[in-house]
């Protein structure tokens, strides 16, 4: 948004402000911030097995609904304490949902 302002209102100044070097620095800083924000995901998530029971009321076996059991794996967060979970969730929400709006 700021780039458009300078390009329209101050075109001569925009030529000196918006350089390739600044664009590369900005892109690198976005990557660093992204990695820092998502690094805890690598540390707290584990792949956990989960049993899912599907009940099929249309199919009956001996006048009971038929069911099938399957094993799936899901990513689950495991924090050492519930306070860490709350702090991480609030920080994550603030960084990804509130800050970009401003």
C-alpha positions as CSV (number, residue, x, y, z in Angstrom):
1,X,0.0,0.0,0.0
2,X,2.8,2.3,0.8
3,X,4.5,1.5,-2.5
4,X,1.4,2.6,-4.4
5,X,1.3,5.8,-2.5
6,X,4.9,6.7,-3.4
7,X,4.5,5.5,-7.0
8,X,1.4,7.7,-7.6
9,X,2.1,10.7,-5.3
10,X,5.9,10.9,-5.4
11,X,7.1,9.0,-8.5
12,X,10.6,10.5,-8.4
13,X,11.1,9.5,-4.8
14,X,9.7,6.0,-5.4
15,X,12.5,5.3,-7.9
16,X,15.1,5.7,-5.2
17,X,13.2,4.1,-2.3
18,X,12.0,0.9,-4.0
19,X,15.2,-0.9,-5.1
20,X,15.9,-4.5,-5.7
21,X,18.1,-4.7,-2.6
22,X,15.3,-3.5,-0.4
23,X,12.9,-6.0,-2.0
24,X,15.3,-8.9,-1.4
25,X,15.8,-7.7,2.2
26,X,12.0,-7.6,2.7
27,X,11.5,-11.0,1.3
28,X,14.2,-12.5,3.4
29,X,12.7,-10.9,6.5
30,X,9.3,-12.4,5.7
31,X,11.0,-15.8,5.4
32,X,12.8,-15.4,8.8
33,X,9.6,-14.3,10.5
34,X,7.6,-17.2,9.0
35,X,10.2,-19.7,10.1
36,X,10.4,-18.2,13.6
37,X,6.6,-18.3,14.0
38,X,6.3,-21.9,12.7
39,X,9.3,-23.4,14.4
40,X,7.4,-24.3,17.6
41,X,5.0,-26.4,15.4
42,X,7.9,-28.7,14.7
43,X,8.7,-29.0,18.3
44,X,5.3,-29.6,19.8
45,X,3.5,-31.6,17.2
46,X,3.6,-35.4,17.0
47,X,1.9,-37.9,14.7
48,X,-0.6,-39.9,16.8
49,X,-2.7,-42.9,15.9
50,X,-6.4,-42.5,16.1
51,X,-9.1,-45.2,15.9
52,X,-12.2,-44.1,14.0
53,X,-15.4,-46.1,14.3
54,X,-17.8,-45.5,11.4
55,X,-21.4,-46.7,12.1
56,X,-23.5,-47.4,9.1
57,X,-27.2,-47.4,10.2
58,X,-28.3,-48.4,6.7
59,X,-26.4,-51.7,6.8
60,X,-27.4,-54.2,9.4
61,X,-25.8,-57.3,10.7
62,X,-28.1,-59.4,13.0
63,X,-30.4,-56.4,13.3
64,X,-27.6,-54.2,14.5
65,X,-26.1,-51.3,12.6
66,X,-22.9,-52.3,10.8
67,X,-19.7,-50.6,11.9
68,X,-16.2,-50.4,10.5
69,X,-13.0,-49.5,12.4
70,X,-10.1,-47.8,10.8
71,X,-6.8,-46.4,12.0
72,X,-5.7,-43.0,10.9
73,X,-2.8,-40.8,12.0
74,X,-3.3,-37.1,13.0
75,X,-1.0,-34.3,14.0
76,X,-1.6,-33.4,17.6
77,X,0.1,-30.6,19.7
78,X,1.7,-31.7,23.0
79,X,2.9,-28.9,25.3
80,X,4.6,-29.5,28.6
81,X,2.0,-27.3,30.4
82,X,-1.4,-26.0,29.5
83,X,-0.1,-22.4,30.0
84,X,2.3,-22.8,27.1
85,X,-0.5,-24.0,24.9
86,X,-2.6,-20.9,25.7
87,X,0.4,-18.5,25.3
88,X,1.4,-20.1,22.0
89,X,-2.2,-20.0,20.7
90,X,-2.7,-16.4,21.6
91,X,0.7,-15.4,20.1
92,X,0.0,-17.3,16.9
93,X,-3.5,-15.8,16.5
94,X,-2.2,-12.3,17.2
95,X,0.7,-12.7,14.7
96,X,-1.2,-14.2,11.9
97,X,-4.7,-12.7,12.3
98,X,-4.4,-9.3,14.0
99,X,-1.1,-7.9,12.9
100,X,-1.7,-8.3,9.1
101,X,-5.0,-6.4,9.4
102,X,-3.3,-3.2,10.8
